[in-house]
Amino acid sequence: MKPAKFDYYDPRSLEEALTLLDTHQGDCKVLAGGQSLMPLLNMRLARPNVVVDINRIKELNYVRPNDGGIAVGALARQRALQTDKVIAERVPILQEAAYYIAHPQIRSRGTICGSIAHADPAAELPALALALDAEMTLTSAKAARTVGAEAFFQSFFTTALEANEILTEVRFPAPPKDGAWSVLEISRRHGDFAIAGIVAGLALDSDRQIIRRARLVYFGVGPTPIRVKAAEDALIGQAALESAFEAAAQSASQGIDPSNDIHASEEYRRAVAATLTKRALRAALQKLTEK
């Protein structure tokens, strides 16, 4: 199929783009990488009267250091996760996760902010944003505001982003150096969206025996990425042993909200989430022992 008719604009400045969004509020889509929007247009699942292409706004294309972490502009491509030295040095889990994100052609065009704004609950980047406590800058013609990841993701493909706003920047804090992270997922084929996935963080006490901090965020198993705090609490204060990982896995399987669809049943997703929890925690623990 082909898209329904729409008016196309390619502004050269952020101010011009925001004015267009303000003028056509509620009937306008922003085009950055286009890896989500273009299929929706072609299948006529999205029928905006106006498309605003922001690719000529050079000021939005950056990855730069930010207070120990990184700041990513709206036009930074997902390929940067694999190639950018600042990302590799400051938030290496993003580089590790890039292996799971779609395929090279898509990563070369799709944007980091675009994936987060699209908020597919089975995508990796929204889960990473939640796990790492990322902050989003949402900019309109009148003002800019900052929203944390926990408040940003609201439901299926639904975020705090208003119709007249652009997600102009995402800031990922640097993870504490005393911890380790891992990301794992199960999909039908490599590059497909996850049937179930996890971003796991772990830190031990000074004797490297007792778990003092944990972070468990799941994707593909609910309407948004899901942080299961009960599973984290099951780990904290426990010895870093398989029994603790098993308890966290069982807690996690009850703390998610999977659905049945053509790819997997609710029961299967719960079982996969539990298995991935144990694998991811083992992988994070292995990284800690190698430090």
Helices and strands as residue ranges (DSSP letters): E 7-9, H 14-23, E 28-31, H 37-42, E 50-53, G 58-60, E 63-66, E 69-73, H 80-83, H 85-90, H 92-97, G 98-100, H 104-109, H 112-118, H 124-131, E 135-139, E 144-148, H 149-152, E 153-155, E 158-159, E 166-172, E 179-186, E 196-204, E 211-219, E 226-227, H 229-235, H 242-255, H 266-290
